[in-house]
Amino acid sequence: MPTFETVIYEIPAPGVARITQNRPEARNAQNYQLTYDLNAAFDEAAADESVKVIILAGAGPHFSAGHDLRGGGPPLSSFPTVGTWREFNKKGAEGYMAVEEEIYLGMCRRWRNIPKPTIAQVQGKCIAGGLMLAWVCDLIIASDDAMFSDPVVQMGVCGVEYFAHPWELGHRKAKEMLFTADWITAQDAYRLGMVNHVVPREELESFTLALAEKIAQKPSFALKLAKEAVNQTLEAQGQWQAMLAVFNLHQLAHSHNQELYGMRIDPNGIPGAVRRQ
């Protein structure tokens, strides 16, 4: 099995790969290292002809605390870039937009389009950037204690970069989630169609694996075509074009906050935040 610094890669059953985020001490917050480890692990599973289904999990009590805003770890320049924007050190909006195109929107787009079924195995908290990881997967299995939130509006930004909220929740619940930053329970997420199944925490891993094994019994090409058929339908409805448009609004918010507060988020909505001079 390949080894990664922040990801565990394993084959728990024939035809099934499981990729586990392994920063439990940081609640699996995504720094550059974790992002690029996830990308390498997804590429490994995509290239392995024996793998027909991919599970994405998180070690520890929570699936993902989202983007690691504290920084730390190797800089972006330490990793081979996947996209083509580059020039991450450019001044003004240009450089930071390229960064987010690379590590957020671009990565999510790559993972969403892997031509193999993917299943998110979600427990505990799934916050902001954690939603992006779950939403790129084809199916979501949640433990009964799972909770979902996107608190980015209170940071002065319109929502996370991979803006799938209206498709995942419906437009009215998406607005409520963004406006309030309130938690959505696993049970409500199931009722709204965002989650496929809700199971007891102690059964989450076994249930998800059993589902993956069931899917892996199907012909691989038919699975690929079925996934493509649904994804193409979403594209025909304008999902990707809408995401691109919202990504531009997201960048506008960063630039606005940078000019007003000297930082890319609005500190007024975050207790204890300090403005940069």
C-alpha positions in Angstrom: 0.0 0.0 0.0 1.2 3.5 -0.7 2.0 5.6 2.4 1.2 9.3 2.9 2.0 11.7 5.8 -1.6 12.7 6.5 -3.7 10.0 4.8 -4.2 6.3 5.4 -4.7 4.3 2.2 -6.0 0.7 2.5 -8.0 -1.9 0.6 -10.5 -3.2 3.3 -12.3 -5.4 0.8 -11.9 -6.6 -2.8 -12.7 -3.8 -5.2 -12.8 -1.1 -2.4 -10.2 1.5 -1.5 -10.6 3.5 1.7 -8.8 6.9 2.0 -8.8 8.2 5.6 -7.9 11.7 6.5 -5.4 11.2 9.4 -5.0 14.5 11.3 -7.2 13.7 14.2 -5.3 16.1 16.5 -6.4 18.9 14.2 -9.8 17.4 13.6 -8.7 16.6 10.1 -8.4 20.3 9.2 -7.0 20.6 5.6 -3.6 22.1 5.3 -1.6 21.9 2.0 -0.1 18.5 3.1 -3.5 16.9 3.6 -4.9 18.4 0.4 -2.1 17.0 -1.7 -2.0 13.7 0.1 -5.7 13.3 -0.6 -5.2 14.1 -4.2 -2.4 11.6 -4.5 -4.5 8.9 -2.8 -7.5 9.6 -5.0 -5.1 9.3 -8.0 -3.8 6.0 -6.7 -7.3 4.6 -6.3 -8.4 5.9 -9.7 -5.3 4.3 -11.4 -5.8 0.9 -9.7 -7.8 -1.3 -12.0 -8.8 -3.6 -9.1 -10.5 -0.7 -7.3 -14.1 -0.1 -8.3 -15.4 2.0 -5.3 -13.6 4.6 -3.1 -14.5 5.4 0.5 -13.4 8.8 2.0 -13.3 8.8 5.8 -11.8 10.8 8.6 -9.8 9.5 11.6 -10.9 10.5 15.1 -14.1 12.0 16.5 -14.8 14.3 13.5 -14.9 14.0 9.8 -13.4 17.4 9.0 -13.0 20.8 10.6 -12.6 22.4 7.1 -9.6 24.5 5.9 -6.8 24.8 8.4 -6.7 28.6 8.9 -3.8 28.4 11.3 -1.4 27.5 8.5 1.6 25.3 9.4 3.2 22.5 7.4 5.1 22.8 4.1 4.3 25.8 1.9 2.4 25.5 -1.3 5.6 25.8 -3.3 6.7 22.4 -1.8 4.0 20.5 -3.8 3.7 19.8 -7.6 0.7 21.8 -8.8 -2.2 20.0 -10.3 -3.9 22.9 -12.1 -2.6 25.4 -14.6 -3.2 28.8 -12.9 0.1 29.0 -11.0 1.7 32.3 -10.1 0.5 32.0 -6.6 2.7 34.8 -5.3 1.3 37.5 -7.5 0.1 40.6 -5.6 -3.5 41.7 -5.1 -6.4 39.3 -5.9 -4.4 37.5 -8.7 -2.2 35.4 -6.5 -4.8 34.3 -3.9 -7.4 33.5 -6.5 -4.9 31.2 -8.2 -4.2 29.5 -4.8 -7.9 28.9 -4.2 -8.4 27.7 -7.8 -5.6 25.2 -7.3 -6.2 23.8 -3.8 -10.0 24.2 -3.4 -12.1 24.5 -6.5 -9.7 22.7 -8.8 -9.1 19.8 -6.4 -12.8 19.4 -5.7 -13.6 19.3 -9.4 -10.9 16.6 -10.0 -12.2 14.4 -7.2 -15.9 14.9 -8.1 -15.1 13.6 -11.6 -13.2 10.5 -10.7 -14.9 7.9 -12.9 -15.5 5.5 -10.0 -18.2 5.7 -7.3 -17.1 7.5 -4.2 -18.7 7.4 -0.7 -18.1 9.8 2.1 -18.2 8.2 5.6 -19.0 11.1 7.9 -19.0 11.2 11.7 -19.0 14.1 14.2 -18.6 17.6 12.8 -18.3 18.4 9.1 -17.6 22.1 8.7 -17.1 24.4 5.7 -14.2 22.8 3.8 -15.3 19.5 5.2 -18.6 19.9 3.3 -16.6 20.2 0.1 -15.0 16.9 0.7 -18.3 15.2 1.4 -20.1 16.9 -1.4 -17.7 15.8 -4.1 -18.5 12.2 -3.2 -21.4 10.4 -5.0 -22.9 9.1 -1.8 -22.8 10.3 1.8 -23.3 8.0 4.8 -23.6 9.8 8.1 -23.4 8.7 11.7 -26.4 9.6 13.8 -24.2 12.2 15.6 -23.0 13.9 12.4 -23.5 17.7 12.1 -22.9 19.9 9.1 -22.2 23.7 9.0 -20.9 26.4 6.7 -20.1 29.4 8.9 -18.2 31.3 6.2 -20.8 34.1 5.8 -20.0 35.3 9.3 -16.4 35.6 8.1 -17.5 38.0 5.4 -17.5 35.5 2.5 -20.5 34.2 0.6 -19.8 30.5 1.2 -17.2 27.8 0.7 -15.4 27.7 -2.7 -17.1 24.6 -4.0 -20.5 26.1 -3.8 -22.9 23.1 -4.0 -25.4 24.3 -1.4 -28.5 24.8 -3.6 -28.1 21.3 -5.1 -27.4 19.6 -1.9 -30.0 21.2 0.3 -32.5 23.1 -2.0 -32.4 26.8 -2.4 -34.3 27.9 0.7 -32.5 25.6 3.2 -29.2 26.6 1.5 -29.9 30.3 2.2 -30.8 29.5 5.9 -27.6 27.5 6.3 -25.6 30.4 5.0 -27.4 33.2 6.6 -27.4 31.7 10.1 -24.4 29.4 10.2 -26.6 27.0 12.2 -25.9 23.3 12.3 -27.8 20.8 10.1 -28.2 17.4 11.8 -27.6 14.1 10.1 -31.4 13.5 10.3 -32.3 16.8 8.6 -29.6 16.3 6.0 -31.2 12.9 5.2 -34.6 14.5 5.0 -33.3 17.1 2.6 -31.6 14.5 0.4 -28.0 15.5 1.2 -27.3 12.3 3.0 -28.1 8.8 1.7 -28.2 7.0 5.0 -28.0 7.8 8.8 -26.6 4.9 10.9 -25.5 4.5 14.6 -21.9 5.7 15.1 -20.7 2.3 16.0 -22.1 0.9 12.7 -20.8 3.7 10.4 -17.7 1.9 9.1 -19.2 -1.5 8.7 -22.4 -0.1 7.0 -20.3 2.0 4.6 -18.0 -0.9 3.7 -20.9 -3.2 3.1 -22.5 -0.6 0.7 -19.2 -0.2 -1.1 -18.8 -4.0 -1.5 -22.4 -4.2 -2.9 -21.6 -1.5 -5.4 -18.3 -3.1 -6.3 -20.1 -6.2 -7.5 -21.5 -4.3 -10.5 -19.7 -4.0 -13.8 -17.0 -1.2 -13.6 -17.9 0.3 -17.0 -21.6 0.5 -16.2 -20.8 2.2 -12.9 -18.6 4.7 -14.6 -21.3 5.5 -17.2 -24.0 5.7 -14.5 -22.0 8.2 -12.6 -21.3 10.2 -15.7 -24.9 10.2 -16.7 -26.0 11.8 -13.4 -23.1 14.2 -13.4 -23.8 15.3 -17.0 -27.4 15.9 -16.0 -26.2 18.3 -13.2 -23.9 20.0 -15.8 -26.9 20.4 -18.1 -28.7 22.1 -15.3 -25.9 24.6 -15.0 -24.3 23.4 -11.8 -20.7 23.9 -12.8 -21.3 27.3 -14.5 -23.1 28.4 -11.3 -20.1 27.2 -9.2 -17.7 29.2 -11.3 -19.8 32.3 -11.0 -20.0 32.0 -7.2 -16.3 31.3 -7.0 -15.8 34.8 -8.5 -18.1 36.3 -5.8 -16.0 34.4 -3.2 -12.9 36.1 -4.5 -14.6 39.5 -4.6 -15.4 39.0 -0.9 -11.8 38.2 -0.1 -10.6 41.4 -1.9 -13.2 43.5 -0.2 -12.2 42.2 3.3 -8.5 42.7 2.5 -9.1 46.3 1.6 -11.3 47.1 4.6 -9.7 45.0 7.3 -6.2 44.1 6.1 -7.1 40.4 6.0 -9.2 38.2 3.7 -12.0 37.6 6.2 -14.1 40.0 8.1 -13.0 39.8 11.8 -16.3 41.4 13.0 -18.1 38.1 12.9 -15.4 36.0 14.6 -15.0 36.3 18.4 -11.4 37.1 19.4 -10.2 37.9 15.8 -7.7 40.7 15.6 -7.5 43.0 12.6 -4.2 43.4 10.8 -2.9 46.9 10.5 
